[in-house]
Amino acid sequence: MNDAMKIFAAIFLFLPCWLSAQNLGGLRNQKPVTLTGGMNIGATAYSSQNAPERQAPYSWTFSASPTLNVYGIQFPFTLIYADNNRNLSSPFQRFGVSPYYKWAKLHLGHRNLNFHPFVLAGQPILGTGVELNPKGIRFGAVYGRLAKAEFIDSTRSNFRGQPSVFERKGYCVKLGFGSERNHLDFVWLKAKDDANSLPVIPTDTRTFPAENSVLGVSSKLSFSKWAVWNLDLAGSAYTRDTRSNEVAIPDSFSLVKKISALFQPHLSSQAFSAGETSLRFLFGSSWLQVALRRVHPDYKSMGTFYFQTDIEQLTFSPNLVFLKNKFLLAGSFGWQRDNLLGKKLFTSQRVIGSANLAWRPSNVFSANLQFSNFGLTQTRFTDLVEDSLQLRLVNQNAGVNLSWNIQGNGRLHNISVSGNYQRTNDTSPATGGTGDLTSQFGSAMYTLVLPQQQFNIFGGLSGSRNQFGEGGATTFYGLTVGSSKGFFKNKFNLRASGSFFKQQNEMAGKGSTITARMGAGWRVSKRQSIQLNSNLVRSPGGRREWFGSVNYGVGF
């Protein structure tokens, strides 16, 4: 019996003592069987003139989404019928459940668990797991399949360009002590690909059976109510190809030889580390955080998805609240670099900075200001290179949002104004500013709502301008207006809107686009509704397109 089987055999020896308690504790308050969901049937029509057709002239669909609930456990289904194409899907292919009672939880089927950000974090697992958290103890374990075998024949005409995938299985165990505010956890993950899980040995150079062992430690310490310290560290030993030759360890390296009992190194093995720590100071509703993150190049764990590697980052993040929560100042400022091992030809350094200022003196007015400044400097690792090969970019972004909400005499007025300015300044000696990018955007919108009359009307102006390097600028501006009216206590409603936008490019010329939309909705009953929509678009070159749709929905 391998190590994983021994661990899970020990776990399931005492599972029955709490599973029965879970059944008695909460099932008596649940309905035995319920069925909920809805059905929808819809049809669409489309026509075009002087424009390529983007969809079929006519089409229709039927969909249903019933959910069967058995003693609190949900079994959702989805049925879709579109024209002559049928698609029947059952979530039993991705079904999972996690019943729990007090401090004990069982995981069955497809689950996404988070034991450690650098060890096991969100990777789907098809298997069995358990979490036991009595007072002072933090235990968790899971075993199952992390990846399903998939063979892709590169000789076939429908080859997707993706490598084949071996079946991957593994287990992860967490053992910790303490509470949610103060704890120390140790996490161990072991995963391996099955080299015999594919019918044919792949011949491409991207498919290798891999193996991974990861050890992580996670800690949290709260100093009364004024400070919190977090620490996450992990070391990963990863073999890219288990078929490569094993590495013999001399007896003189006794410590390394003991470690090899958990992970056998190969010629294709590598070991890297990752870590992050932060210290947050609390001042009532305000706080200030200092964080350091360092991830070695090519660090990976089979229990996590992709995240940025080869990075060292130091950030200061304030979040200050003043004047009885009416004023908020938040931001992040720091420094970032790569090339931690000094093996790249270039080293990139970034200056990180952003600020957000929010002010809401009353329920009538609110303002939000945003500003960010990011600088990138890339230099050659060696000094024996001309300055023309260096890269220097500065990106600045500033935005403002203002909003007024005025209510009285049965009316609600809303006015919103927003603007944004962004500039990327390329100061690299070799480019001479040809990589500069400037973008501006602005809009103003007014909405009037009359609740008693079931009526609202809105209108607004917007425009943007973009310029790249020394090329011509592109300007886009126009207006949008619309209205809706409800009848019979909003059981029936009509809506209409239109927009006109003009586009101008100093190099390509001018053009305009007109869009008209109309729609109606009828709530037949509490569970039934009908929707009608029509959309007409007229674009430059005499192109016209019309879209129409009707939908009927019912819930149960």
QUIRACOR-V660018 format. One record per backbone hydrogen bond with DSSP energy under -1.0 kcal/mol. NH is the residue of the N-H (numbers start at 0). CO is the residue of the C=O. If there is no record, write none. Layout:
nh:NH co:CO
nh:NH co:CO
This chain:
nh:5 co:1
nh:6 co:2
nh:7 co:3
nh:8 co:4
nh:9 co:5
nh:10 co:6
nh:11 co:7
nh:13 co:10
nh:17 co:14
nh:18 co:14
nh:19 co:15
nh:21 co:17
nh:22 co:18
nh:23 co:19
nh:24 co:20
nh:25 co:21
nh:26 co:22
nh:28 co:25
nh:29 co:26
nh:33 co:68
nh:35 co:66
nh:38 co:553
nh:39 co:62
nh:40 co:551
nh:41 co:60
nh:42 co:549
nh:43 co:58
nh:44 co:547
nh:45 co:56
nh:46 co:545
nh:48 co:543
nh:58 co:43
nh:60 co:41
nh:61 co:80
nh:62 co:39
nh:63 co:78
nh:64 co:37
nh:66 co:35
nh:67 co:74
nh:68 co:33
nh:69 co:72
nh:70 co:31
nh:72 co:69
nh:74 co:67
nh:76 co:65
nh:77 co:88
nh:78 co:63
nh:79 co:86
nh:80 co:61
nh:81 co:84
nh:82 co:59
nh:84 co:81
nh:86 co:79
nh:88 co:77
nh:92 co:89
nh:93 co:90
nh:96 co:107
nh:100 co:103
nh:103 co:100
nh:104 co:130
nh:105 co:98
nh:106 co:128
nh:107 co:96
nh:108 co:126
nh:109 co:94
nh:110 co:124
nh:114 co:119
nh:115 co:119
nh:118 co:115
nh:119 co:115
nh:120 co:302
nh:121 co:112
nh:124 co:110
nh:125 co:144
nh:126 co:108
nh:127 co:142
nh:128 co:106
nh:129 co:140
nh:130 co:104
nh:131 co:138
nh:132 co:102
nh:136 co:133
nh:137 co:175
nh:138 co:131
nh:139 co:173
nh:140 co:129
nh:141 co:171
nh:142 co:127
nh:143 co:169
nh:144 co:125
nh:145 co:167
nh:146 co:167
nh:149 co:164
nh:155 co:152
nh:158 co:155
nh:164 co:149
nh:167 co:146
nh:168 co:191
nh:169 co:143
nh:170 co:189
nh:171 co:141
nh:172 co:187
nh:173 co:139
nh:174 co:185
nh:175 co:137
nh:176 co:183
nh:177 co:135
nh:178 co:181
nh:182 co:219
nh:183 co:176
nh:184 co:217
nh:185 co:174
nh:186 co:215
nh:187 co:172
nh:188 co:213
nh:189 co:170
nh:190 co:211
nh:191 co:168
nh:192 co:209
nh:193 co:166
nh:196 co:193
nh:210 co:238
nh:211 co:190
nh:212 co:236
nh:213 co:188
nh:214 co:234
nh:215 co:186
nh:216 co:232
nh:217 co:184
nh:218 co:230
nh:219 co:182
nh:220 co:228
nh:222 co:226
nh:223 co:221
nh:225 co:222
nh:226 co:222
nh:227 co:279
nh:228 co:220
nh:229 co:277
nh:230 co:218
nh:231 co:275
nh:232 co:216
nh:233 co:273
nh:234 co:214
nh:235 co:271
nh:236 co:212
nh:237 co:269
nh:238 co:210
nh:239 co:267
nh:241 co:208
nh:243 co:240
nh:246 co:264
nh:252 co:249
nh:253 co:251
nh:256 co:252
nh:257 co:253
nh:258 co:254
nh:259 co:255
nh:260 co:257
nh:261 co:258
nh:262 co:258
nh:266 co:244
nh:268 co:265
nh:269 co:237
nh:271 co:235
nh:273 co:233
nh:274 co:293
nh:275 co:231
nh:276 co:291
nh:277 co:229
nh:278 co:289
nh:279 co:227
nh:280 co:287
nh:281 co:225
nh:282 co:285
nh:285 co:282
nh:286 co:318
nh:287 co:280
nh:288 co:316
nh:289 co:278
nh:290 co:314
nh:291 co:276
nh:292 co:312
nh:293 co:274
nh:294 co:310
nh:295 co:272
nh:298 co:295
nh:303 co:300
nh:310 co:294
nh:311 co:336
nh:312 co:292
nh:313 co:334
nh:314 co:290
nh:315 co:332
nh:316 co:288
nh:318 co:286
nh:319 co:328
nh:321 co:326
nh:325 co:321
nh:326 co:321
nh:327 co:357
nh:328 co:319
nh:329 co:355
nh:330 co:317
nh:331 co:353
nh:332 co:315
nh:333 co:351
nh:334 co:313
nh:335 co:349
nh:336 co:311
nh:337 co:347
nh:346 co:378
nh:348 co:376
nh:349 co:335
nh:350 co:374
nh:351 co:333
nh:353 co:331
nh:354 co:370
nh:355 co:329
nh:356 co:368
nh:357 co:327
nh:358 co:366
nh:359 co:325
nh:365 co:402
nh:366 co:358
nh:367 co:400
nh:368 co:356
nh:369 co:398
nh:370 co:354
nh:371 co:396
nh:372 co:352
nh:373 co:394
nh:374 co:350
nh:375 co:392
nh:376 co:348
nh:377 co:390
nh:378 co:346
nh:380 co:344
nh:384 co:382
nh:388 co:385
nh:389 co:386
nh:390 co:377
nh:392 co:375
nh:393 co:424
nh:394 co:373
nh:395 co:422
nh:396 co:371
nh:397 co:420
nh:398 co:369
nh:399 co:418
nh:400 co:367
nh:401 co:416
nh:402 co:365
nh:403 co:414
nh:404 co:363
nh:405 co:412
nh:407 co:410
nh:410 co:407
nh:411 co:448
nh:412 co:405
nh:413 co:446
nh:414 co:403
nh:415 co:444
nh:416 co:401
nh:417 co:442
nh:418 co:399
nh:419 co:440
nh:420 co:397
nh:421 co:438
nh:422 co:395
nh:423 co:436
nh:424 co:393
nh:426 co:391
nh:431 co:427
nh:433 co:430
nh:435 co:432
nh:436 co:423
nh:437 co:466
nh:438 co:421
nh:439 co:464
nh:440 co:419
nh:441 co:462
nh:442 co:417
nh:443 co:460
nh:444 co:415
nh:445 co:458
nh:446 co:413
nh:447 co:456
nh:448 co:411
nh:449 co:454
nh:454 co:449
nh:455 co:483
nh:456 co:447
nh:457 co:481
nh:458 co:445
nh:459 co:479
nh:460 co:443
nh:461 co:477
nh:462 co:441
nh:463 co:475
nh:464 co:439
nh:465 co:473
nh:466 co:437
nh:468 co:435
nh:470 co:467
nh:473 co:465
nh:474 co:503
nh:475 co:463
nh:476 co:501
nh:477 co:461
nh:478 co:499
nh:479 co:459
nh:480 co:497
nh:481 co:457
nh:482 co:495
nh:483 co:455
nh:484 co:493
nh:485 co:453
nh:486 co:491
nh:490 co:486
nh:490 co:487
nh:491 co:486
nh:492 co:520
nh:493 co:484
nh:494 co:518
nh:495 co:482
nh:496 co:516
nh:497 co:480
nh:498 co:514
nh:499 co:478
nh:500 co:512
nh:501 co:476
nh:502 co:510
nh:503 co:474
nh:504 co:508
nh:505 co:472
nh:508 co:504
nh:510 co:502
nh:512 co:500
nh:513 co:537
nh:514 co:498
nh:515 co:535
nh:516 co:496
nh:517 co:533
nh:518 co:494
nh:519 co:531
nh:520 co:492
nh:521 co:529
nh:522 co:490
nh:523 co:521
nh:524 co:527
nh:528 co:552
nh:529 co:521
nh:530 co:550
nh:531 co:519
nh:532 co:548
nh:533 co:517
nh:534 co:546
nh:535 co:515
nh:536 co:544
nh:537 co:513
nh:538 co:542
nh:543 co:48
nh:544 co:536
nh:545 co:46
nh:546 co:534
nh:547 co:44
nh:548 co:532
nh:549 co:42
nh:550 co:530
nh:551 co:40
nh:552 co:528
nh:553 co:38
nh:554 co:526
nh:555 co:36
